[in-house]
Each structure stands twice: as structure tokens, then as C-alpha cells.
Amino acid sequence: MLKEKIVYRDELPINVITANIEEYPIHFHDDMEVVYVLDGSITLRNGYYTYALKQGDIFILNDREMHSFESTGEDNMVMMLQMDLSYFSRYYDNLKNNFFVTDMEDDSDESLDVLKNILARIMMEVLQKGYGYEHKVIESTHNLIACLMSDFQYFVMEDGKFKNESKNKGNKILAGRLNRITDYMYDNYNRKLTLSEIADREHLSIYYLSHIIKEATGLSFQDLLSYIRVEESEKLLLGTNKKIGAIADETGFSAVRYYIKHFENWFGMHPLEYRKKYIGKIISREIEAKYTRCSPASIEEAIRSQVKGVYADYADKLKIKPVIVDVDVYDDYAEVKKGEPELAEIMNRSVNSILAQPYNTLMSMGENLIASGSKYVVTTKCQYPGALTSLSILVYNFDDNVIKALKRIGTSSDLLRIVKNYEGESEFLIRCTGMSGEFRVLRYRLDSDNIIKQIEENGREKEEETVREMIINKMLTEPAISSATYTSSDAMSIRSIFKGVGAELIMIDSK
């Protein structure tokens, strides 16, 4: 069971494991993996070569590469970021089978610092799961790929291992050509493949193509092809019981003696000797990875010491706690609250009329109040006793200081200043128990940008506008409306996240 299936959660096309690794047996996967040593050291075996990675080192495991990790005896902290290539390949041609090398002569190269910064930001976003973090993580991963493609896809063979080659950096034509060539070679290594065939595809002379491959990789075309074939044969050696003659034929070698020769050249031993040595060290149901996930606090401390400035950007956000509203339909529905919601004092003030739009919309429906707090209101149109087939939930994002200010401000300029200056983030989780069936969930959302634009429009002297300007201003002031369908067996959770002053009215109706 050499192939490891990566499970992507939270609807994210990336997976991050940060752990103290004791042993991670030999395996491969279809996706790309970025290994970043935050503390200590590990031994990484990648194909035929063994690397000693220390604190601050980054290694790119390209898709389908056989690899394993092992502790050096000291504690370590390793970030393993795996990227779903089926997702990101939609945006980048030839990303699959691409070849990225971060082993550099100069460890202080600024491109490595950029890479570390991006990885640290991804890690902090994943740890905190703050406002819109999924979008931020995906955006940062795109930046990671852009960095890899810009600075780390140029390599040369030195002393038996691939090293980053900076002299061709920025040569996008060469990079694109090499990507197409290696991609084609990986897809066709198991048959007779000639330099002439690839030269025809690239519309180049055989001589010039041969020169490009040698100059860019340090290998001749035939040596590069043999390397790919030997590399792919490792999966068959350790993952099957096939005889080496069958493996030689399956990987494109014309004779078993050529396979043995090239395998010994790269791995330093006969294929059968290699199989005997490593067959018991592959990942399987019996041989599992041994690692201990690191605590968020220890990861944050490692990031703070490794990447200057990134931790500080997120430090203030670590104290954010979700606002959890529990609505137990069996109890709350039976007890209709008397009087006005707690929000009424703020929302009934004329100076806050723009902010109060979602609140006024909810109040205009004349529904029964079943729950209320300083930042939320829950109502229903249904009458008790009887089935509860609808629920209306209104949440506002502001802190206690904003609440105090909204109770005493006197002008729209005061409201504008509050909305512009408040950047607090909040997560609301409304947990409703006692609702079963299929429901339509309609969301009416007023963000800080909508509020600011409306206040500015109300205070601006009217002047003649073009049709385009009128449409743009209308779009900027109007709240966003979205609809979805949920199926619940008894419990339903509604999540709302904010940055800055804002409100969301959520209307749930049985279908």
C-alpha cells in the first residue's frame, strides 16, 4: 500500500499537518507536498537520495515521488502542506509532473524568505480559522505556487542530487518548454521515446533540444529518461511482487540488463537488493506513520521565531471567541419573550437608521420573539402549540465599545467614523435543535462597505451621474442576498462570519 490517500477537509484543496515526526514510512501520493522544518531536524529520503533537513529548510515533494521521513533523535516540528493538484491544475498548465527544487547554494536567498513567509501565513490562517479564512488560505496557496513557478523550477544535477539553478530564473519560455518536455516524458516513459519525437512536438532541432535539456538539468535526454524510468520502477519494486524483468519492460527499458545498470547508477545497488532492504519499510495497515501533532501554541511560537513579522499580524486575533447562540426549539418556541429585543435601544435611534435596515426588516414581519441578546435576535412566525416551520435570525457584528457609542452618537458622521474604524472579526454559530426536514435558508447581508457607501451617498450633494455610475453606486449600497437548501434530521447549525460592523438576517423556512 505505497500510495497514500490524502483527505482534504473543510472544503479546502490543501491539507496541513504540523507534527513531531518519529517515523513516516515510504509512500507516495498524487499531489504535491511542501515540507517546512520549523524546529529541530529530520532525515528525508526522496527516491535514491537522502537529505538531512534542519530548522528553516524547505523541501518540495513533487507528485508521485517516493519519500519517507525519520527522526534524527532530537525533537522536531515539521509542517507538511499537501496541495490538491486536481484543483490547482485548473489554473496552471503542466502543474502536475512539474519539478520544483528548493535546495540552494545560498540559504539567505530572498526567494526562500518569501516562501517561508507564505507558508507561515497559511499556517496561521489554518490555526485560527478566522473570518473568510478558506478564501485567504486558497489565495495564499496560489501565491505559493506562483513563487515556486517563478523561483524554484530551475534545477541542475550536482554530485548526484538536484540543486536549484538561478541563472535561468525569469526565463519563462525556457520554463514552459521544460515543463512540457518533462510532463510528456513522465506520461510516455514506459514506451520507446526518442529525442526526435519531442523535438518535433516542440518544433526544435534535435541538436538544440538536446542542448536545452543538458543546459537546464545537467543531464542528457537519455540520462533524464533513464532517471524517470528508474524513479517510476521504485513503486513496482516495493509495491508489487513482479519480477525485475517484468518491471524493466513495464518501465520502458529495452532489456533487463539496462534496467539493472541504470538502477545501480542511481540507487547504488541491484534492484533485488533494494527490494529486500526496503520492502519492510513501506506504509501499510501494519506499518503506520508515527508522529505527534503539535499544539497551536507551540506552532505559533515556532513561526514567531522563524518568520519575523507574520506572527505579529495575527497575534491580536488569537483572542477571538465565537458567539454561540443555542436555540432549543422544544423550550424556546414554547416561551414567547415579552417586550422588545435588547437591540431595540440602538436600532430605534434615527441616527442609526442605515445600520438598522435588517433589524427594521425583521420587526416589520411582526413575528414572535423567542431569543434575544446584545448582538442577536431570533423570531418565528409560527404560533405555539404547533409545528415550527420557520425561524428568523438576525446577528450584528460589533463589540461592547461600539454598542456604547451607538447609544450616544448624534450625527451620521459619528456613525461613519465608527464603521470605518471598527475592524473586529466575529464568528456566530446558531445551533437550532428540534427542526427536522428540508429548509430553504435565505441570507440578507449588510457589510461595512454597504453601510459606509450609504452614509456617504446620503451626505453627498446630488450631481448628475452617468447610467454606469448610478448602477455602480446602487450595487455598492445594496446588501447581498443568497439562498441555499439545508436538510436537517433534528439539529441545524447556521454559521455567520464578519469583519467590521455588519449584520446578517437569516430566514429559515420549511420546504
C-alpha positions as CSV (number, residue, x, y, z in Angstrom):
1,M,0.0,0.0,0.0
2,L,2.6,2.5,-1.2
3,K,0.1,5.1,-2.3
4,E,-1.2,7.3,0.4
5,K,-4.7,8.8,0.0
6,I,-4.8,12.4,1.2
7,V,-8.0,13.5,2.7
8,Y,-9.0,17.2,2.2
9,R,-11.3,18.6,4.8
10,D,-13.3,21.8,5.3
11,E,-13.8,22.1,1.6
12,L,-10.2,23.2,1.2
13,P,-7.9,22.0,-1.6
14,I,-5.0,21.9,0.9
15,N,-4.1,19.8,3.9
16,V,-1.7,20.9,6.6
17,I,-0.1,18.6,9.2
18,T,2.4,20.1,11.7
19,A,3.9,17.4,13.8
20,N,6.9,15.9,15.7
21,I,7.8,13.1,13.3
22,E,9.2,9.9,14.7
23,E,8.9,7.8,11.5
24,Y,6.9,8.2,8.3
25,P,7.3,5.0,6.2
26,I,8.0,5.0,2.4
27,H,5.0,6.2,0.4
28,F,3.9,8.5,-2.4
29,H,0.8,10.4,-3.4
30,D,-0.7,12.1,-6.5
31,D,-0.4,15.5,-5.0
32,M,2.4,17.9,-4.3
33,E,3.8,18.3,-0.7
34,V,5.8,21.2,0.7
35,V,7.9,20.2,3.8
36,Y,9.0,23.0,6.1
37,V,11.1,22.2,9.1
38,L,10.1,24.7,11.8
39,D,12.3,23.2,14.6
40,G,14.9,20.5,15.1
41,S,15.9,18.3,12.2
42,I,14.7,15.2,10.2
43,T,16.1,12.8,7.7
44,L,14.1,12.9,4.4
45,R,14.6,10.1,1.9
46,N,13.4,11.1,-1.6
47,G,13.9,8.3,-4.2
48,Y,17.5,7.3,-4.2
49,Y,18.8,10.3,-2.3
50,T,18.8,11.0,1.5
51,Y,18.6,14.6,2.7
52,A,19.4,15.9,6.2
53,L,16.9,18.8,6.7
54,K,17.4,21.2,9.6
55,Q,15.4,24.1,11.0
56,G,14.4,26.6,8.3
57,D,14.8,24.1,5.4
58,I,12.1,23.7,2.8
59,F,11.7,20.7,0.5
60,I,9.3,20.2,-2.3
61,L,8.0,16.7,-2.9
62,N,6.6,16.7,-6.4
63,D,3.6,14.5,-7.2
64,R,4.3,10.7,-7.4
65,E,7.7,10.9,-5.8
66,M,8.6,8.1,-3.3
67,H,9.6,9.5,0.1
68,S,9.9,8.9,3.8
69,F,10.7,10.8,6.9
70,E,12.7,9.8,10.0
71,S,13.7,11.5,13.3
72,T,17.3,12.3,13.8
73,G,16.9,11.6,17.5
74,E,16.1,15.2,18.5
75,D,12.6,16.7,18.8
76,N,11.3,18.3,15.6
77,M,8.4,20.3,14.3
78,V,7.6,19.7,10.6
79,M,4.9,21.4,8.6
80,M,3.7,19.2,5.8
81,L,1.5,21.1,3.4
82,Q,-0.3,19.0,0.7
83,M,-1.9,20.6,-2.3
84,D,-4.7,19.0,-4.3
85,L,-3.3,19.1,-7.9
86,S,-6.7,18.2,-9.4
87,Y,-7.9,21.6,-8.1
88,F,-4.9,23.8,-8.7
89,S,-4.2,22.3,-12.2
90,R,-7.3,24.1,-13.4
91,Y,-5.3,27.3,-13.0
92,Y,-1.8,26.3,-14.1
93,D,-0.9,24.3,-17.2
94,N,1.5,21.4,-16.6
95,L,1.5,21.8,-12.8
96,K,1.2,18.1,-12.5
97,N,4.6,16.5,-13.1
98,N,6.2,19.8,-12.6
99,F,9.6,19.7,-10.8
100,F,10.4,22.2,-8.1
101,V,13.8,22.3,-6.3
102,T,14.5,24.5,-3.2
103,D,18.0,23.1,-2.4
104,M,20.0,26.3,-2.9
105,E,23.7,27.2,-2.6
106,D,22.7,30.4,-0.8
107,D,20.4,29.8,2.2
108,S,19.9,33.5,2.6
109,D,18.3,33.9,-0.9
110,E,15.4,36.2,-0.6
111,S,13.1,33.9,-2.6
112,L,13.4,31.4,0.3
113,D,12.3,34.1,2.7
114,V,9.2,34.8,0.5
115,L,8.4,31.1,0.5
116,K,8.7,30.9,4.3
117,N,6.5,34.0,4.7
118,I,3.7,32.5,2.6
119,L,3.9,29.1,4.4
120,A,3.8,30.8,7.8
121,R,0.7,32.8,6.8
122,I,-1.1,29.7,5.5
123,M,-0.3,28.0,8.8
124,M,-1.6,30.9,10.9
125,E,-4.8,31.1,8.8
126,V,-5.4,27.4,9.3
127,L,-4.8,27.6,13.0
128,Q,-7.1,30.5,13.6
129,K,-9.9,29.7,11.1
130,G,-10.9,33.4,11.3
131,Y,-13.2,35.5,9.1
132,G,-13.1,34.2,5.5
133,Y,-10.0,32.0,6.2
134,E,-10.8,29.5,3.5
135,H,-10.6,32.2,0.8
136,K,-7.3,33.5,2.4
137,V,-5.8,30.0,2.5
138,I,-6.6,29.3,-1.1
139,E,-5.3,32.8,-2.1
140,S,-2.1,32.3,-0.2
141,T,-1.6,28.8,-1.8
142,H,-1.9,30.5,-5.2
143,N,0.8,32.8,-4.1
144,L,2.9,29.8,-3.0
145,I,2.5,28.2,-6.4
146,A,3.4,31.5,-8.2
147,C,6.5,31.7,-6.0
148,L,7.5,28.1,-6.8
149,M,7.0,28.7,-10.6
150,S,8.9,31.9,-10.5
151,D,12.0,30.9,-8.5
152,F,12.2,27.1,-8.0
153,Q,11.5,25.3,-11.2
154,Y,15.1,25.7,-12.5
155,F,17.5,22.9,-11.4
156,V,20.7,21.2,-12.3
157,M,22.2,17.9,-11.2
158,E,25.3,18.2,-9.0
159,D,27.0,15.5,-7.0
160,G,24.2,13.1,-7.7
161,K,21.3,15.4,-6.5
162,F,19.2,18.1,-8.0
163,K,20.0,21.7,-6.9
164,N,18.2,24.9,-7.6
165,E,19.8,26.8,-10.6
166,S,19.2,30.5,-10.5
167,K,20.9,31.6,-13.8
168,N,17.8,30.8,-15.8
169,K,15.4,32.4,-13.3
170,G,12.8,34.6,-15.1
171,N,13.2,32.7,-18.4
172,K,9.5,31.8,-18.7
173,I,9.8,30.5,-22.3
174,L,12.5,28.0,-21.1
175,A,10.5,27.1,-18.0
176,G,7.4,26.5,-20.1
177,R,9.3,24.4,-22.5
178,L,11.0,22.3,-19.8
179,N,7.6,21.7,-18.1
180,R,6.1,20.4,-21.4
181,I,9.1,18.2,-22.0
182,T,9.2,16.6,-18.6
183,D,5.4,16.3,-18.5
184,Y,5.5,14.4,-21.8
185,M,8.4,12.2,-20.7
186,Y,6.6,11.2,-17.4
187,D,3.4,10.4,-19.4
188,N,5.3,8.3,-22.0
189,Y,8.4,6.9,-20.3
190,N,7.0,3.3,-20.4
191,R,7.4,3.1,-24.2
192,K,10.1,3.8,-26.7
193,L,10.6,7.5,-26.6
194,T,13.0,9.4,-28.7
195,L,14.5,12.9,-28.7
196,S,13.3,13.3,-32.3
197,E,9.7,12.8,-31.3
198,I,9.9,15.5,-28.6
199,A,11.9,17.8,-31.0
200,D,9.0,17.6,-33.5
201,R,6.5,18.4,-30.8
202,E,8.5,21.5,-29.7
203,H,9.3,22.4,-33.3
204,L,13.1,22.4,-32.5
205,S,16.1,20.7,-34.0
206,I,17.3,17.6,-32.2
207,Y,20.7,19.3,-31.6
208,Y,19.1,22.4,-30.0
209,L,16.7,20.4,-27.9
210,S,19.5,18.2,-26.6
211,H,21.5,21.3,-25.7
212,I,18.5,22.8,-23.8
213,I,17.9,19.7,-21.7
214,K,21.6,19.4,-20.9
215,E,22.0,23.1,-20.0
216,A,18.8,23.2,-17.9
217,T,19.2,19.9,-16.0
218,G,22.8,18.8,-16.2
219,L,21.6,15.6,-17.8
220,S,21.4,14.3,-21.3
221,F,18.0,13.4,-22.7
222,Q,18.7,9.7,-22.4
223,D,20.0,10.1,-18.8
224,L,16.9,12.1,-17.9
225,L,14.6,9.5,-19.4
226,S,16.5,6.7,-17.6
227,Y,16.2,8.6,-14.4
228,I,12.4,8.9,-14.8
229,R,12.1,5.2,-15.6
230,V,14.2,4.1,-12.6
231,E,12.3,6.5,-10.4
232,E,9.0,5.1,-11.5
233,S,10.3,1.5,-11.2
234,E,10.7,2.0,-7.4
235,K,6.9,1.9,-7.0
236,L,6.8,-1.5,-8.7
237,L,9.7,-2.9,-6.8
238,L,8.3,-2.1,-3.4
239,G,4.6,-2.1,-4.2
240,T,4.3,-5.4,-6.2
241,N,5.9,-8.9,-6.4
242,K,6.7,-8.5,-10.1
243,K,10.0,-9.9,-11.3
244,I,12.6,-7.4,-12.3
245,G,12.3,-8.4,-16.0
246,A,8.6,-7.5,-16.0
247,I,9.4,-4.2,-14.2
248,A,12.1,-3.4,-16.7
249,D,9.7,-4.0,-19.6
250,E,6.9,-2.1,-17.9
251,T,9.0,1.0,-17.3
252,G,10.3,1.2,-20.9
253,F,13.8,-0.4,-20.7
254,S,14.6,-2.5,-23.8
255,A,16.5,-5.1,-21.8
256,V,16.7,-6.1,-18.1
257,R,20.5,-5.5,-18.1
258,Y,20.0,-1.8,-19.0
259,Y,17.5,-1.5,-16.2
260,I,19.9,-3.0,-13.7
261,K,22.7,-0.8,-14.9
262,H,20.7,2.4,-14.6
263,F,19.1,1.4,-11.3
264,E,22.6,0.7,-9.8
265,N,23.8,4.0,-11.2
266,W,21.1,6.0,-9.3
267,F,20.4,3.8,-6.2
268,G,23.8,2.3,-5.7
269,M,22.6,-1.3,-5.5
270,H,20.9,-4.1,-7.5
271,P,17.0,-3.7,-7.7
272,L,16.6,-7.0,-5.8
273,E,18.9,-5.9,-3.1
274,Y,17.0,-2.7,-2.9
275,R,13.7,-4.5,-2.6
276,K,15.0,-6.8,0.2
277,K,16.3,-3.8,2.1
278,Y,13.2,-1.6,2.0
279,I,10.2,-3.9,1.4
280,G,9.5,-3.9,5.2
281,K,9.6,-0.1,5.4
282,I,6.7,0.9,3.2
283,I,3.5,2.4,4.6
284,S,0.7,-0.1,5.1
285,R,-2.0,-1.2,7.5
286,E,0.6,-2.9,9.6
287,I,3.3,-0.1,9.3
288,E,1.8,3.3,10.0
289,A,3.2,6.7,10.3
290,K,4.4,7.7,13.8
291,Y,4.0,11.3,14.6
292,T,2.5,13.6,17.2
293,R,0.6,16.7,16.1
294,C,2.0,19.9,17.6
295,S,-0.2,22.2,19.7
296,P,-1.3,25.5,18.2
297,A,0.6,27.4,20.8
298,S,3.9,25.6,20.0
299,I,3.4,26.1,16.3
300,E,2.8,29.8,16.8
301,E,5.9,30.1,18.9
302,A,8.0,28.4,16.2
303,I,6.5,30.6,13.5
304,R,7.3,33.7,15.6
305,S,11.0,32.7,15.9
306,Q,11.3,31.6,12.2
307,V,9.4,34.2,10.2
308,K,9.7,37.8,11.5
309,G,6.5,39.9,11.4
310,V,4.0,37.2,10.4
311,Y,3.0,36.2,14.0
312,A,2.5,39.8,15.0
313,D,0.0,40.3,12.1
314,Y,-2.2,37.6,13.7
315,A,-1.4,37.9,17.4
316,D,-4.4,40.2,18.2
317,K,-6.8,37.8,16.5
318,L,-5.9,34.9,18.8
319,K,-8.3,36.1,21.5
320,I,-11.4,36.0,19.2
321,K,-14.1,33.7,20.6
322,P,-17.1,32.6,18.6
323,V,-20.5,33.9,19.6
324,I,-22.6,30.7,20.1
325,V,-26.4,31.0,20.2
326,D,-28.3,27.9,21.2
327,V,-32.0,27.8,20.2
328,D,-33.7,24.8,21.6
329,V,-37.0,24.7,19.7
330,Y,-38.7,22.5,22.3
331,D,-38.2,25.0,25.0
332,D,-37.7,28.4,23.4
333,Y,-40.6,28.1,21.0
334,A,-43.0,27.4,23.8
335,E,-41.9,30.6,25.6
336,V,-42.6,33.8,23.6
337,K,-40.5,36.6,25.0
338,K,-42.3,39.8,26.1
339,G,-41.1,43.3,25.2
340,E,-38.6,44.5,22.7
341,P,-35.2,42.8,21.8
342,E,-32.1,44.1,23.5
343,L,-31.0,45.7,20.2
344,A,-34.0,48.0,20.1
345,E,-32.4,50.8,22.1
346,I,-29.7,51.2,19.3
347,M,-31.8,50.4,16.3
348,N,-34.7,52.7,17.2
349,R,-32.4,55.7,17.1
350,S,-32.8,57.7,13.8
351,V,-29.1,58.3,13.6
352,N,-28.6,54.5,13.2
353,S,-31.3,54.1,10.6
354,I,-28.9,52.7,7.9
355,L,-27.4,50.2,10.3
356,A,-30.9,49.3,11.5
357,Q,-32.2,48.2,8.0
358,P,-32.0,44.5,8.6
359,Y,-33.5,45.0,12.1
360,N,-36.4,47.0,10.8
361,T,-37.0,44.4,8.1
362,L,-37.2,41.7,10.8
363,M,-39.5,43.8,13.0
364,S,-41.8,44.7,10.1
365,M,-42.8,41.0,9.9
366,G,-44.4,41.1,13.4
367,E,-43.0,37.7,14.4
368,N,-42.8,36.2,17.9
369,L,-39.6,36.9,19.8
370,I,-38.1,33.6,21.1
371,A,-34.4,34.7,21.9
372,S,-32.5,37.9,22.2
373,G,-29.1,39.2,23.1
374,S,-26.9,42.3,22.7
375,K,-25.9,41.2,19.2
376,Y,-28.7,38.9,18.0
377,V,-32.5,38.4,17.7
378,V,-34.3,35.1,17.0
379,T,-38.0,35.2,16.0
380,T,-40.6,32.9,14.4
381,K,-43.9,33.5,12.6
382,C,-45.3,30.2,14.0
383,Q,-47.8,30.0,16.9
384,Y,-47.3,27.7,19.8
385,P,-48.5,25.0,20.0
386,G,-47.9,23.7,16.5
387,A,-45.0,22.8,14.2
388,L,-42.2,25.3,14.0
389,T,-41.7,25.6,10.3
390,S,-39.8,28.9,10.1
391,L,-37.2,30.8,12.0
392,S,-35.7,34.3,11.6
393,I,-32.2,35.0,12.9
394,L,-30.5,38.4,13.0
395,V,-26.9,38.9,14.1
396,Y,-24.8,42.1,14.3
397,N,-21.0,42.3,14.5
398,F,-19.8,45.0,16.9
399,D,-18.1,45.0,20.3
400,D,-19.2,46.5,23.7
401,N,-17.4,49.8,22.9
402,V,-19.3,50.2,19.7
403,I,-22.6,49.3,21.4
404,K,-21.9,52.1,23.9
405,A,-21.0,54.6,21.2
406,L,-24.1,53.7,19.1
407,K,-26.3,54.6,22.1
408,R,-25.0,58.1,22.3
409,I,-23.8,59.3,18.9
410,G,-25.7,62.3,17.4
411,T,-24.8,62.5,13.7
412,S,-24.3,60.4,10.6
413,S,-20.6,61.5,10.6
414,D,-20.2,59.8,14.0
415,L,-21.7,56.6,12.6
416,L,-19.4,56.8,9.6
417,R,-16.4,57.2,11.8
418,I,-17.4,54.2,13.9
419,V,-18.0,51.9,10.9
420,K,-14.7,52.9,9.2
421,N,-12.6,52.4,12.3
422,Y,-14.0,49.2,13.6
423,E,-12.2,46.1,12.1
424,G,-13.2,43.5,14.7
425,E,-13.8,39.9,13.5
426,S,-16.6,37.7,14.8
427,E,-18.0,34.2,14.2
428,F,-21.6,33.5,15.1
429,L,-22.8,29.9,15.3
430,I,-26.5,29.5,15.8
431,R,-27.3,25.9,16.8
432,C,-31.0,25.0,16.4
433,T,-32.3,21.8,17.8
434,G,-35.8,20.5,17.1
435,M,-36.1,21.3,13.4
436,S,-36.4,18.4,11.0
437,G,-36.9,18.3,7.3
438,E,-35.8,20.2,4.3
439,F,-35.4,24.0,4.7
440,R,-34.7,27.0,2.5
441,V,-32.2,29.4,4.0
442,L,-32.3,32.9,2.7
443,R,-29.5,35.3,3.8
444,Y,-29.7,39.1,3.7
445,R,-26.3,40.5,4.5
446,L,-25.2,44.1,5.2
447,D,-21.5,44.6,5.3
448,S,-19.4,47.6,6.5
449,D,-18.8,48.6,2.8
450,N,-22.6,48.8,2.2
451,I,-23.1,51.0,5.3
452,I,-20.2,53.3,4.5
453,K,-21.4,53.8,0.9
454,Q,-25.0,54.6,2.0
455,I,-23.9,57.1,4.6
456,E,-21.6,58.8,2.1
457,E,-24.3,58.8,-0.6
458,N,-26.8,60.4,1.8
459,G,-24.4,63.1,2.8
460,R,-23.1,63.9,-0.8
461,E,-24.6,66.7,-2.8
462,K,-26.5,65.2,-5.7
463,E,-25.0,65.7,-9.0
464,E,-25.7,64.4,-12.4
465,E,-24.5,60.8,-12.8
466,T,-24.0,58.5,-15.8
467,V,-26.0,55.4,-16.0
468,R,-22.9,53.4,-15.2
469,E,-22.2,55.4,-12.1
470,M,-25.8,55.0,-10.9
471,I,-25.6,51.2,-11.3
472,I,-22.2,51.0,-9.5
473,N,-23.4,53.1,-6.6
474,K,-26.6,51.1,-6.4
475,M,-24.7,47.8,-6.3
476,L,-22.3,49.1,-3.6
477,T,-25.1,50.2,-1.3
478,E,-27.4,47.2,-1.6
479,P,-27.0,44.2,0.8
480,A,-26.0,40.8,-0.6
481,I,-28.8,38.2,-0.8
482,S,-28.1,34.5,-1.2
483,S,-30.2,31.3,-0.9
484,A,-29.5,27.7,-0.1
485,T,-31.2,24.5,0.9
486,Y,-30.5,22.6,4.1
487,T,-31.7,19.2,5.2
488,S,-31.9,18.6,9.0
489,S,-32.8,15.4,10.9
490,D,-33.2,17.4,14.2
491,A,-30.3,19.8,14.6
492,M,-29.3,22.6,12.3
493,S,-26.2,24.9,12.6
494,I,-26.1,28.3,10.9
495,R,-22.7,30.0,10.7
496,S,-22.1,33.7,10.0
497,I,-18.7,35.4,9.9
498,F,-17.8,39.1,9.8
499,K,-15.0,41.6,9.6
500,G,-16.1,45.1,10.6
501,V,-19.5,46.4,11.5
502,G,-22.2,44.4,9.7
503,A,-25.4,42.4,10.0
504,E,-27.0,39.3,8.6
505,L,-30.7,38.4,8.6
506,I,-31.1,34.7,8.1
507,M,-34.6,33.4,7.3
508,I,-35.2,29.7,7.5
509,D,-38.4,28.2,6.1
510,S,-39.6,24.6,5.7
511,K,-39.9,23.5,2.1
